Amino acid sequence: MQKVLTGNQSAAWGAMCAKAQVVSAYPITPQTTIIEELADIVAKGLLDAKFIKVESEHSAMAGCIGAQAAGARTFTATSSQGLALMHELLHWAALARLPVVMANVNRAMAPGWSIWTDQNDSLAQRDTGWLQFYCESNQEVLDTTIQAYKIAEAVNLPVMLILDAFFLSHTYEAVDIPGQEATSKYLPPYKPSIYLNVDDPHAFGGIVPQDIYMEFRYKMQLAMDEALIAADKADDDFKAMFGRGYGVVEEYRLDGADYVLVTSGTVTSTTRTVIDDLQEKGHSVGLLKMKMLRPFPAEKVRKILSGRKRVAVLDRNISVGMGGVWSQEIRSVMYHLPEDQRPPIYDYIVGLGGRDVTPEFIEEIALDLEKRPVKDCDQVWIGLKE
């Protein structure tokens, strides 16, 4: 079935296809219509789920934690300040090894107060133990929502799928919705081995002595390592069944390219057209799309970027006092390569607070990359007003 959906509606229909059993949520712009759409889907009987209306995002995640611990498949959604309010319980969900799935609509953090997009809200949660996937299109949002459950339940860790405010959340595209029979074959019912059960009692979330705690975290790291494999398998299986796949990274016109632009989210779509135009003009430049942030696909990134002349990372975020987050991640995984295989990595800060990242800006970055001195590659701001 094909429908014309916004990115927010796509996330809601993805949760419906996945047969989420509990939706615990609180509205916040620009995420609100995800929850409105799901409320409508549940009210119409299209999804047999318990819809929990709560008083805050903190409580929304608490509801998911309780329901997931009781053996239910759960879904929630949030954005920006709401995600920040959840921060404490994001740790709790991950460290309790609960495969909650959440959509986060990227919105700039306040103050100044903003409802427009950048990635600082989700990137600020990168150390909470959640897997993170950044989507480029509404179709990818729907498909990633379904895949997220497959991955989360394979490794018992929560997944956050991320979409840009307004560029996706409120923009309509034609979206293919998988049939329920095929989706249920791809994603069978959730059947945890351990859950809250009076007939088979276990302790959950109790105090842990020093001689056990560290091993719990080690097992989480092993699960993150397994998630790299699980994500590839989930995507391969999805492609085999539905004809669409995305990968945790994507190479675009990189064969023989000396220079590489690295993007995430909707900036990727604009960059594709710029790459096409630049290659027609004879420029040796290609694109690497990053979908997965956690776990970070280090080996794939090393293999793709090794031996290139220069790399530009377009960061729609800023870790103030250090620079763009994606560029930090990429530099860290490239560090141990031999010097002749390790390209200079340039950090371009773009599009904060929803500012447009135009084709002209992206072409400016690509041309600047070809000539900028190596010593001057720490941080470049593009599109600032005079």
C-alpha positions in Angstrom: 0.0 0.0 0.0 1.2 3.5 -0.8 0.2 6.6 1.1 1.3 10.2 1.1 2.7 10.8 4.6 4.8 13.2 6.6 7.9 12.0 8.3 6.1 12.1 11.6 3.2 10.0 10.2 5.8 7.6 8.7 7.2 7.0 12.2 3.7 6.4 13.5 2.8 3.9 10.7 6.1 2.2 11.2 5.2 1.6 14.9 1.8 0.3 13.7 3.4 -2.1 11.3 5.7 -3.3 14.1 2.6 -3.9 16.3 3.8 -1.8 19.2 1.7 -2.9 22.2 2.2 0.1 24.4 2.6 3.8 23.3 3.6 6.1 26.2 4.0 9.6 25.0 3.8 13.4 25.7 3.5 15.9 22.8 6.2 18.4 22.0 6.7 20.4 18.8 7.7 19.3 16.2 7.1 15.7 17.3 3.4 16.1 18.3 1.9 14.7 15.1 3.6 11.4 15.6 1.6 10.9 18.8 -1.6 12.4 17.3 -1.3 9.9 14.3 -0.7 7.0 16.7 -3.6 8.0 18.9 -5.9 8.1 15.8 -4.6 4.7 14.6 -5.3 3.2 18.0 -8.7 4.9 18.3 -9.7 3.4 14.9 -8.7 -0.1 16.0 -5.9 -0.3 13.4 -3.4 -1.1 16.2 -4.3 -3.1 19.3 -2.2 -1.1 21.8 -2.4 0.6 25.2 -2.1 4.4 24.6 -0.8 6.0 27.8 -1.2 9.8 28.1 1.4 11.1 30.6 2.3 14.5 32.0 5.9 14.8 30.8 8.6 13.2 28.6 10.2 11.8 31.8 7.0 9.9 32.5 6.7 8.9 28.9 10.0 7.0 29.1 9.1 5.7 32.5 5.9 4.2 31.0 7.9 2.5 28.3 10.4 1.1 30.8 7.7 -0.4 32.9 5.8 -1.8 30.0 8.9 -3.2 28.3 10.0 -4.8 31.5 6.6 -6.5 31.7 7.2 -8.0 28.3 5.5 -5.6 25.9 6.8 -4.0 22.7 6.8 -0.3 23.3 7.1 3.0 21.3 7.5 6.6 22.2 8.6 9.9 20.5 10.0 13.2 21.6 12.2 16.1 20.6 14.7 18.6 21.9 13.9 19.8 25.5 11.7 16.7 25.9 14.6 14.4 25.1 16.7 16.3 27.5 14.1 15.8 30.2 14.2 12.0 29.5 18.0 11.9 30.0 18.0 10.2 33.3 15.6 7.4 32.1 17.5 6.9 28.8 20.3 5.6 31.0 17.8 3.4 32.9 16.3 1.9 29.8 19.7 1.1 28.2 21.4 -0.2 31.3 18.4 -2.3 32.1 18.8 -3.8 28.6 15.3 -2.9 27.5 14.7 -2.8 23.7 12.5 0.3 23.7 12.1 2.1 20.3 11.8 5.9 20.2 11.6 8.4 17.4 13.3 11.7 18.0 12.6 14.7 15.8 15.8 16.7 15.7 15.2 20.1 17.1 17.7 22.7 18.3 18.1 23.1 22.0 17.1 26.3 23.8 17.7 29.1 24.6 17.3 31.0 22.2 14.1 29.2 21.9 13.8 27.3 18.6 11.6 24.7 17.0 13.8 24.2 14.0 16.3 21.5 13.3 19.8 20.6 14.3 21.3 17.5 15.8 22.4 18.7 19.3 19.5 17.1 21.1 20.1 13.5 20.0 23.9 13.8 19.8 23.9 14.9 23.5 22.5 11.4 24.3 25.3 9.5 22.5 26.7 8.1 25.8 23.4 6.8 27.2 23.7 3.3 25.6 21.0 3.8 23.0 21.6 2.9 19.3 21.1 5.8 17.0 20.0 5.9 13.4 19.7 9.2 11.3 17.2 9.1 8.5 17.2 10.9 5.1 13.7 10.4 3.8 10.1 9.6 5.0 10.4 6.2 3.5 13.6 5.6 5.4 11.8 6.7 8.6 9.1 4.1 8.3 11.4 1.3 7.3 13.9 2.2 10.0 11.2 2.1 12.7 10.4 -1.4 11.7 14.0 -2.4 11.5 14.7 -0.8 14.9 12.6 -3.4 16.7 14.4 -6.2 14.9 17.8 -4.8 16.0 16.8 -3.8 19.5 15.2 -7.1 20.3 18.2 -9.0 18.9 20.7 -7.3 21.3 18.4 -6.1 24.1 19.3 -2.5 23.8 17.0 0.5 23.0 17.0 2.3 19.6 16.5 5.9 18.7 15.6 6.7 15.1 16.1 10.3 14.2 14.5 12.6 11.7 15.0 16.3 10.9 12.4 18.8 12.2 10.1 20.1 9.4 12.4 19.0 6.5 11.0 15.5 7.2 8.6 15.8 10.1 6.1 18.0 8.4 6.9 17.4 4.7 4.8 15.0 2.7 6.2 12.2 0.4 4.8 9.1 -1.1 5.6 6.2 1.2 5.2 2.5 0.6 3.7 0.7 3.7 4.6 -3.0 3.9 1.7 -5.4 4.2 1.0 -6.6 7.8 1.4 -10.2 7.0 4.9 -9.7 5.4 5.9 -7.3 8.3 4.9 -9.8 10.9 7.0 -12.4 9.1 10.0 -10.1 9.1 9.3 -9.0 12.7 7.7 -11.8 14.8 6.0 -11.1 18.1 8.2 -9.9 21.0 8.9 -12.8 23.4 11.5 -11.9 26.0 13.1 -14.6 28.0 13.0 -12.6 31.3 10.3 -10.2 32.2 8.2 -9.2 35.2 6.3 -12.4 36.0 4.9 -13.3 39.4 5.2 -17.0 38.4 8.9 -16.7 37.7 10.2 -13.8 39.8 13.5 -12.0 39.2 15.1 -8.9 40.7 15.1 -5.9 38.4 17.3 -2.7 38.8 18.5 -3.5 42.3 21.7 -2.2 43.9 24.8 -3.8 42.4 28.1 -4.3 44.3 31.4 -3.2 43.0 32.5 -6.8 41.9 29.5 -7.1 39.5 28.7 -3.6 38.1 31.7 -3.4 35.7 30.8 -6.7 34.1 27.3 -5.5 33.3 28.8 -2.6 31.4 31.2 -4.9 29.6 28.3 -7.0 28.4 26.6 -3.9 27.1 29.7 -3.1 25.1 29.6 -6.6 23.7 26.0 -6.1 22.8 26.8 -2.9 21.0 29.5 -4.8 19.0 26.8 -7.4 18.2 24.5 -4.6 17.1 26.8 -3.7 14.2 26.1 -7.2 12.8 22.5 -7.2 13.8 21.9 -3.9 12.0 23.4 -5.2 8.8 21.4 -8.4 9.0 18.1 -6.5 9.7 18.7 -4.3 6.7 19.7 -7.2 4.4 16.6 -9.2 5.5 14.4 -6.1 5.0 15.8 -5.5 1.5 15.3 -9.2 0.6 11.7 -9.0 1.6 10.6 -5.5 0.7 13.2 -4.4 -1.9 14.6 -1.5 0.1 17.8 -1.2 2.1 20.0 1.6 3.4 23.0 0.2 5.2 24.5 1.8 8.3 26.6 3.9 5.9 26.2 4.6 2.2 28.7 5.4 -0.4 27.6 7.7 -3.2 29.8 8.2 -6.3 33.0 7.4 -4.3 34.8 5.3 -6.9 38.1 7.0 -7.4 37.1 10.2 -5.6 40.0 12.1 -3.9 37.7 14.2 -1.8 34.8 13.1 0.3 31.9 15.0 1.9 30.4 13.2 4.9 26.7 13.9 5.8 23.8 12.7 7.9 20.1 13.4 7.8 18.4 15.4 5.1 21.5 17.4 4.2 22.5 14.2 2.4 19.8 14.6 -0.3 21.0 18.1 -1.2 24.6 16.9 -1.2 23.8 14.2 -3.8 22.7 16.8 -6.4 25.8 18.9 -5.7 28.1 15.9 -6.1 26.4 15.0 -9.4 27.0 18.6 -10.6 30.6 18.8 -9.4 31.5 15.5 -11.0 30.1 16.7 -14.3 32.5 19.7 -14.0 35.4 17.4 -13.4 35.8 17.5 -9.6 36.9 14.3 -7.9 34.5 14.4 -5.0 32.0 11.8 -3.6 29.7 11.4 -0.6 29.6 9.2 2.5 26.2 9.1 4.2 26.3 8.3 7.9 23.2 6.6 9.2 24.4 4.9 12.3 26.1 6.9 15.2 25.9 4.3 17.9 27.4 1.8 17.7 29.8 3.7 15.5 30.6 1.7 12.3 34.4 2.3 12.7 35.6 -0.4 10.3 33.4 0.6 7.5 34.3 4.3 7.8 38.1 3.4 7.9 37.8 1.3 4.8 35.9 4.0 2.9 38.0 7.0 3.9 41.4 5.4 4.0 43.7 6.8 1.3 41.5 9.8 0.3 43.2 13.1 -0.1 40.8 15.1 2.2 37.5 14.7 4.0 34.9 17.3 4.9 32.3 16.5 7.6 29.2 18.5 7.4 28.1 18.9 11.1 24.6 20.2 11.8 25.6 20.4 15.4 28.2 21.9 17.7 29.9 20.5 20.8 30.7 24.0 22.1 34.4 24.2 23.0 35.4 21.3 20.8 33.6 21.3 17.4 31.2 19.1 15.4 30.3 15.7 16.9 30.4 13.6 13.7 33.9 15.0 12.8 35.2 14.1 16.3 33.9 10.5 15.9 35.4 10.1 12.5 38.8 11.5 13.5 38.9 9.2 16.4 38.4 6.0 14.4 40.9 7.2 11.7 43.7 8.1 14.2 45.6 4.8 14.2 45.8 4.4 10.4 49.3 4.9 8.9 49.9 8.6 8.1 49.9 8.1 4.3 46.4 6.5 4.6 44.9 9.0 7.0 43.4 12.0 5.3 43.0 15.4 6.9 39.5 15.7 8.2 37.9 19.1 8.0 34.9 20.1 10.2 32.3 22.3 8.6 29.5 23.6 11.0 26.3 24.1 9.0 22.6 24.6 9.4 22.3 25.2 13.2 18.8 26.1 14.4 17.2 25.1 11.1 19.2 27.4 8.9 19.1 26.2 5.3 22.0 24.2 4.0 21.8 25.3 0.4 23.4 23.7 -2.7 25.6 26.8 -2.9 26.9 26.3 0.7 27.7 22.6 -0.1 29.5 23.5 -3.3 31.4 26.2 -1.3 32.5 23.5 1.1 33.6 21.1 -1.6 35.6 23.8 -3.4 37.1 25.0 -0.1 38.1 21.4 0.8 40.3 21.2 -2.3 42.5 24.1 -1.2 42.2 24.7 2.5 45.6 24.4 4.3 46.0 21.2 6.4 46.8 23.2 9.5 43.5 25.1 9.2 41.1 22.2 9.3 39.8 22.3 12.9 36.5 24.1 12.4 34.9 26.1 9.6 31.5 27.8 10.0 29.5 28.0 6.8 26.5 30.4 6.2 27.2 32.8 9.1 25.7 36.3 8.7 28.1 39.2 8.3 
